[in-house]
């Protein structure tokens, strides 16, 4: 089977889209955007008729409003996802409710995407294209899976049998085995093929480790009797094949043995399995990126306006101070802190935009000690208020590294924020957060540990997943964003084991 990394373009004229919305103006607008693209558009003006129409026509895509009378979009989505006939139809929510709570609920109910009103033509068209491609990949994945199961049953198999008395063996094999091993009838290899020939094939594996292991096991089985069952990647006369070699040796006496076996060509199965695994990884990566793009788009949109307003107020207050200076040192300090926070948040937004536009990572030289000190300073007032001792002991000389400064600071801020929240909710005696670093050739590690209530064992494997949270009211995005950021800037973040159950420790890995 030949694999391809390119996604075939779909024919819009064959794509059916069902729009479920009680707002007729919005229905006309969406239809006017999508019909010129060639899509077949059907409209239901309430949730009940939308459910019935979806079951009857089985559309390729559903555009669903949240706020509708009698039956809400959430209820419609839940009904469709619980119906085996409609559960795989991708649903894009279109709504004026842009709250994080609504977005989270949309994805939890099985929605594929989320678009806020007013609708932007280009955004709607591109989101639909993206979802159709995802759906096509999913169907291809299922087809490959069925093909893989079928290939297991249809793979060619050749048989052989051998009776040996005092090394004068009688060896027979099927024509099918000759075809699998690329033997030719007129070739000497065909007429002289015997048990030693199979031993030689064992020693001709592409993998030097399994080659020795398989050959030793094969010879041992011939001598002592028993069963042999291994998969070898063998070099044959014209090309390489994955073949499964099964055999049984029976030794009724020291100089007598009876044996039979089968050789099965499973190259197609292995190649299909590899392609299936690759496609699954690509599909999971696309799905994860889709959720990250949606969350980051919303975050960037929500942060921009308040940041601009804060900046205006800072400049206004500074002007007032300049006009009437009198004992304003503390006020100046507070304003400088606000300005620093605004600058940091602005850099976060720029970093998000860079990721969305697939721009290269900004790498620069900076002092890691200075960066950590600056980040800790952000939490000074909160740490004092909650009486939390934050320790970061480091050498006086700078620790210069080359990395993405904004992304790294964003990750450290998120981890410190989580640690403070965990300690605050855990009623901990002598609360403490400790930051340390470890420098090795080519890598610098930062450890952020706290003596909070810790993470339950059953939650540890899920903490970096999208929308997973064990805290009431949280969106479950913080650690997922940290993980994605570090991967994107060629680093990583891990939860590491702690000697004490009531303790949490994260390891930030920086490739230098």
C-alpha positions in Angstrom: 0.0 0.0 0.0 1.3 3.4 -0.9 0.6 6.2 1.6 0.1 9.8 0.8 0.4 12.9 3.1 -1.8 15.0 0.9 -5.5 15.4 1.6 -7.7 15.1 -1.5 -9.9 18.1 -2.1 -13.6 17.5 -1.6 -16.4 18.5 -4.0 -18.6 21.1 -2.3 -21.6 20.1 -4.5 -21.6 16.8 -2.7 -21.5 18.4 0.8 -24.8 18.8 2.6 -25.0 21.3 5.5 -28.0 21.6 7.9 -28.5 25.0 9.7 -30.5 24.9 12.9 -31.4 28.4 14.1 -34.6 30.2 15.0 -33.3 33.5 13.7 -34.4 33.9 10.1 -32.1 36.8 9.5 -29.1 34.8 10.6 -30.3 31.8 8.4 -30.4 34.0 5.3 -27.0 35.5 6.1 -25.3 32.0 6.5 -27.1 30.7 3.4 -25.9 33.7 1.4 -22.3 33.0 2.5 -22.3 29.2 1.8 -24.5 28.8 -1.3 -22.0 30.5 -3.6 -19.4 28.0 -2.3 -21.5 25.2 -3.8 -22.8 23.6 -0.6 -26.3 22.2 -0.4 -28.0 24.1 2.5 -31.0 22.9 4.5 -32.6 25.0 7.2 -34.6 24.1 10.4 -36.0 27.0 12.4 -36.2 25.1 15.7 -34.4 22.3 17.7 -37.2 19.7 17.3 -37.4 20.0 13.5 -33.6 20.1 13.4 -33.3 16.7 15.1 -35.9 15.1 12.8 -34.3 16.6 9.7 -30.8 15.5 10.8 -32.0 11.9 11.2 -33.8 11.8 7.9 -31.1 13.4 5.6 -27.9 12.6 7.5 -26.0 15.8 6.5 -22.2 16.1 6.3 -22.2 19.1 8.7 -24.5 20.8 11.2 -24.4 24.5 12.1 -26.2 24.9 15.4 -27.4 27.9 17.4 -27.3 27.6 21.2 -30.1 30.0 22.3 -33.4 28.7 20.9 -36.8 28.5 22.4 -38.2 25.2 23.8 -35.2 23.1 22.9 -31.7 24.7 23.2 -28.7 24.0 21.0 -27.1 22.1 23.9 -30.1 19.8 24.1 -30.1 19.2 20.4 -26.4 18.4 20.4 -26.8 16.0 23.3 -29.7 14.2 21.5 -27.8 13.9 18.2 -24.6 12.6 19.9 -26.6 10.0 21.8 -28.1 8.7 18.6 -25.8 6.1 16.9 -27.1 7.2 13.5 -26.1 10.9 13.9 -23.4 10.8 16.6 -20.5 11.2 14.0 -21.9 14.2 12.2 -19.6 17.2 13.1 -21.4 20.1 14.8 -20.2 23.7 14.7 -22.0 25.9 17.3 -22.8 29.5 16.1 -23.9 31.8 18.9 -23.6 35.3 20.4 -22.7 33.8 23.8 -18.9 33.8 23.8 -18.4 32.9 27.4 -15.7 30.4 28.3 -18.4 28.4 30.2 -20.5 28.0 27.0 -17.4 27.1 24.9 -16.4 24.4 27.4 -19.9 23.0 27.4 -20.0 22.9 23.6 -16.9 20.8 23.4 -17.9 18.6 26.4 -21.1 17.7 24.6 -19.2 16.7 21.5 -19.2 19.9 19.4 -16.4 20.1 16.9 -16.0 23.9 16.8 -17.4 27.2 18.1 -18.0 30.4 16.1 -19.2 33.7 17.7 -21.6 36.2 16.2 -21.4 38.5 14.3 -20.3 36.0 11.7 -17.3 36.7 9.5 -17.5 35.2 6.0 -13.9 34.0 5.7 -13.9 32.5 9.3 -17.1 30.5 8.6 -16.0 29.1 5.3 -12.5 28.1 6.6 -13.9 26.5 9.7 -16.3 24.4 7.7 -13.5 23.3 5.3 -11.4 22.4 8.3 -14.1 20.2 9.8 -14.9 18.5 6.6 -11.2 17.6 6.2 -11.1 16.3 9.7 -14.2 14.2 9.1 -12.8 12.8 5.9 -9.6 11.8 7.8 -11.8 10.0 10.4 -13.6 8.1 7.7 -10.3 7.1 6.1 -9.1 6.0 9.4 -12.1 3.7 9.9 -11.6 2.3 6.3 -8.0 1.6 7.0 -8.9 -0.1 10.2 -11.4 -2.4 8.4 -8.7 -3.1 5.7 -6.2 -4.0 8.4 -8.6 -6.5 10.0 -9.3 -8.0 6.5 -5.7 -8.2 5.6 -4.9 -10.3 8.6 -7.3 -13.0 7.3 -6.3 -12.8 3.6 -2.5 -12.7 3.9 -0.8 -15.4 1.8 0.5 -18.4 3.6 2.8 -21.2 2.4 3.4 -24.6 4.1 6.3 -27.0 4.5 6.9 -30.4 6.1 10.1 -32.3 6.9 10.9 -35.9 8.0 14.5 -36.5 9.0 16.3 -39.8 9.8 20.0 -39.5 10.5 20.2 -36.2 8.6 18.7 -37.7 5.4 15.7 -35.5 5.4 12.7 -35.4 3.1 11.5 -31.8 2.7 8.4 -30.7 0.9 6.7 -27.3 0.5 3.7 -25.7 -1.2 4.0 -23.6 -4.4 2.6 -20.7 -2.4 5.6 -20.7 -0.1 7.8 -20.5 -3.2 5.9 -17.4 -4.3 6.2 -15.7 -0.9 10.0 -16.3 -0.8 10.5 -15.2 -4.4 11.7 -18.6 -5.5 11.7 -19.6 -9.2 10.9 -23.1 -10.4 13.8 -23.2 -12.8 16.2 -21.8 -10.3 18.4 -24.1 -8.3 17.2 -22.4 -5.1 13.7 -23.8 -5.8 14.7 -27.4 -6.3 17.3 -27.4 -3.5 15.1 -25.5 -1.0 15.2 -27.2 2.4 15.3 -26.7 6.2 18.8 -25.1 5.9 17.4 -22.6 3.5 14.9 -21.4 6.1 17.8 -21.1 8.6 19.6 -19.0 6.1 16.6 -16.7 5.7 16.6 -16.3 9.5 20.2 -15.0 9.3 19.3 -12.6 6.5 17.0 -10.3 8.6 17.4 -6.5 8.3 17.5 -6.1 12.0 20.9 -7.2 13.4 19.5 -7.7 17.0 16.5 -9.8 16.0 18.6 -11.6 13.3 20.8 -13.2 16.0 18.0 -13.8 18.4 15.7 -15.5 15.8 18.5 -17.6 14.3 19.6 -18.9 17.8 16.0 -19.7 18.8 15.4 -21.4 15.5 18.5 -23.7 15.7 17.7 -24.4 19.4 14.1 -25.4 18.5 15.3 -27.8 15.7 17.7 -29.5 18.1 15.5 -29.8 21.2 12.0 -29.7 19.6 9.1 -27.5 20.4 7.4 -24.5 18.8 8.7 -21.4 16.9 6.7 -18.3 16.1 8.4 -15.1 15.1 8.1 -12.1 12.7 11.2 -11.3 10.6 11.9 -8.4 8.3 13.9 -10.4 5.7 16.0 -9.6 2.6 14.7 -11.8 -0.2 15.9 -12.1 -3.8 14.1 -9.0 -5.1 13.1 -7.0 -2.1 12.3 -7.1 1.6 9.3 -8.6 3.2 7.8 -9.0 6.7 7.2 -12.7 7.1 5.8 -14.6 10.0 7.5 -18.0 10.5 5.7 -20.7 12.5 7.0 -24.2 13.0 6.6 -27.3 15.3 9.5 -29.8 15.8 8.8 -33.2 17.2 11.8 -35.4 18.3 10.8 -39.0 19.0 14.5 -40.0 19.1 18.0 -38.5 19.0 18.4 -38.9 15.3 14.8 -38.6 14.2 12.5 -35.6 14.0 9.3 -34.7 12.3 8.5 -31.0 11.6 6.0 -28.9 9.8 5.5 -25.1 9.5 4.0 -22.2 7.7 5.5 -19.0 6.3 3.0 -16.1 6.0 3.6 -12.8 4.1 2.3 -10.1 6.5 4.0 -7.1 4.7 0.7 -5.6 3.8 -0.6 -6.0 7.3 2.5 -4.3 8.8 2.5 -1.5 6.3 -1.2 -0.9 6.8 -0.7 -1.0 10.6 2.1 1.6 10.3 0.0 3.9 8.1 -2.9 3.5 10.5 -0.7 4.5 13.4 0.6 7.5 11.5 -2.9 8.6 10.5 -4.1 8.3 14.1 -1.3 10.5 15.3 -2.0 13.1 12.5 -5.7 13.0 13.4 -5.1 13.5 17.1 -2.6 16.3 16.4 -5.1 18.1 14.1 -7.9 17.8 16.7 -5.6 19.1 19.5 -4.4 22.0 17.4 -8.0 22.9 16.5 -9.0 23.2 20.2 -5.8 25.2 20.9 -6.5 27.6 18.0 -10.1 28.1 19.2 -9.0 28.8 22.8 -6.1 31.0 21.9 -8.2 33.0 19.4 -10.8 33.7 22.1 -8.0 34.5 24.7 -6.3 36.9 22.4 -9.6 38.6 21.6 -10.6 39.0 25.2 -7.2 40.3 26.4 -6.6 42.9 23.8 -9.3 45.5 24.8 -8.7 45.5 28.6 -5.0 45.7 28.0 -5.4 48.7 25.8 -7.7 50.4 28.4 -5.2 49.7 31.2 -2.4 51.2 29.3 -4.5 54.4 28.7 -5.3 54.7 32.4 -1.6 54.2 33.4 -0.5 57.0 31.1 -3.4 59.2 32.5 -2.4 58.5 36.1 1.3 59.3 35.4 0.3 62.6 33.9 -1.7 63.4 37.1 1.4 62.6 39.2 3.6 64.8 37.1 1.2 67.6 37.4 0.9 67.4 41.2 3.9 65.5 42.7 3.5 64.8 46.4 4.4 61.7 48.3 3.6 59.4 45.4 6.4 56.9 45.7 4.1 54.0 46.6 1.6 54.9 43.8 4.5 55.1 41.3 5.6 51.6 42.4 2.1 50.2 41.9 1.8 51.8 38.5 5.2 50.4 37.5 4.0 46.9 38.6 0.8 47.4 36.5 2.8 48.5 33.5 5.0 45.4 33.9 2.0 43.1 34.0 0.5 44.8 31.0 3.7 44.4 29.1 3.9 40.7 30.0 0.3 40.1 29.0 0.8 42.0 25.7 3.8 39.7 25.0 1.6 36.7 25.7 -1.0 37.9 23.1 1.8 38.5 20.6 3.0 35.0 21.2 -0.5 33.6 20.7 -0.9 35.5 17.4 2.5 34.2 16.3 1.4 30.6 16.9 -1.9 31.2 15.0 -0.1 32.7 12.1 2.6 30.0 12.2 5.4 32.5 12.5 8.8 31.2 13.6 9.6 31.1 17.3 11.4 34.2 18.6 14.7 33.0 20.2 16.9 35.3 22.2 19.6 35.4 24.8 18.6 36.2 28.4 19.5 35.7 32.0 17.3 32.8 33.4 17.9 33.9 37.0 16.7 37.4 36.2 13.6 36.0 34.3 12.6 33.8 37.3 13.2 36.6 39.8 11.0 39.0 37.7 8.2 36.3 37.4 8.3 35.6 41.2 8.0 39.4 41.8 4.6 39.4 40.0 3.2 37.3 42.9 4.9 39.2 45.8 1.8 40.8 47.1 -0.3 37.6 46.8 2.4 35.6 48.5 2.6 38.0 51.4 -1.1 38.1 51.8 -1.4 34.3 51.9 1.8 33.9 54.0 3.4 31.5 51.5 7.2 31.2 51.5 8.6 31.1 47.9 12.2 30.1 47.7 14.5 30.6 44.8 18.2 30.4 45.7 20.6 30.9 42.9 24.2 32.0 42.3 25.1 35.7 41.8 26.5 35.3 38.3 24.0 35.3 35.4 22.7 32.1 33.9 22.5 32.9 30.1 20.4 30.7 27.9 19.0 30.9 24.3 15.3 30.2 24.3 11.8 31.8 23.7 11.6 34.2 26.7 7.9 35.0 26.5 6.7 31.4 26.2 8.9 30.3 29.1 7.7 33.1 31.3 4.1 32.3 30.5 4.6 28.6 31.6 6.3 29.6 34.8 3.5 32.1 35.7 0.9 29.4 35.1 2.7 26.8 37.3 3.3 29.4 40.2 -0.4 30.4 39.9 -1.5 26.8 40.2 0.8 26.2 43.1 -0.5 29.2 45.0 -4.1 28.2 44.4 -3.5 24.6 45.5 -1.8 25.7 48.8 -4.5 28.3 49.4 -7.3 25.8 49.1 -5.5 23.1 51.1 -5.1 24.8 54.5 -1.4 23.9 54.6 0.8 24.5 57.7 4.0 26.4 56.8 3.1 26.7 53.0 6.1 26.7 50.7 6.9 26.8 47.0 10.5 26.0 46.0 12.0 26.8 42.6 15.3 25.2 41.6 17.2 24.6 38.4 19.5 22.0 37.1 22.0 22.6 34.3 23.4 19.7 32.1 25.1 19.7 28.7 22.5 20.8 26.1 19.6 21.0 28.6 18.5 23.2 31.5 15.7 22.0 33.8 13.5 24.1 36.1 11.7 22.5 39.0 8.7 24.1 40.6 7.5 22.2 43.7 5.0 23.0 46.4 3.8 21.3 49.6 0.1 21.6 48.8 -2.4 18.8 48.9 -0.8 17.1 45.8 -2.5 15.6 42.8 -4.5 12.4 43.1 -3.0 9.3 41.5 -6.0 8.8 39.2 -5.7 12.4 37.9 -2.0 12.4 37.0 -2.2 10.9 33.5 -4.9 13.4 32.5 -3.6 16.7 33.8 -2.1 17.9 30.5 -5.3 17.0 28.5 -7.6 19.7 27.0 -10.5 20.7 29.2 -9.6 18.3 32.0 -9.8 19.7 35.4 -10.4 18.5 39.0 -11.2 22.0 40.3 -14.7 23.3 40.2 -15.1 26.4 38.0 -11.8 25.8 36.0 -11.7 25.4 32.3 -8.9 22.9 32.3 -6.8 24.9 29.8 -3.9 26.1 32.0 -1.6 23.0 31.9 -2.7 22.0 28.4 -1.6 25.4 27.2 1.7 25.0 29.1 2.4 21.6 27.5 1.5 22.9 24.0 3.7 26.0 24.5 6.7 24.0 25.6 6.4 21.5 22.7 6.0 24.4 20.3 9.2 26.1 21.4 11.1 22.7 21.4 11.0 22.1 25.2 8.7 20.0 27.4 7.0 19.9 30.8 6.5 16.9 33.0 4.9 16.0 36.3 7.5 14.2 38.3 7.2 11.9 41.3 7.4 13.3 44.8 8.6 11.5 48.0 5.6 12.9 49.9 2.0 12.3 48.6 1.1 15.8 49.7 3.4 17.5 47.3 3.4 18.5 43.6 6.5 19.0 41.5 6.7 20.0 37.8 9.8 19.8 35.6 10.3 22.4 32.8 12.7 21.1 30.2 14.7 23.6 28.1 16.8 22.4 25.2 19.8 24.8 25.0 
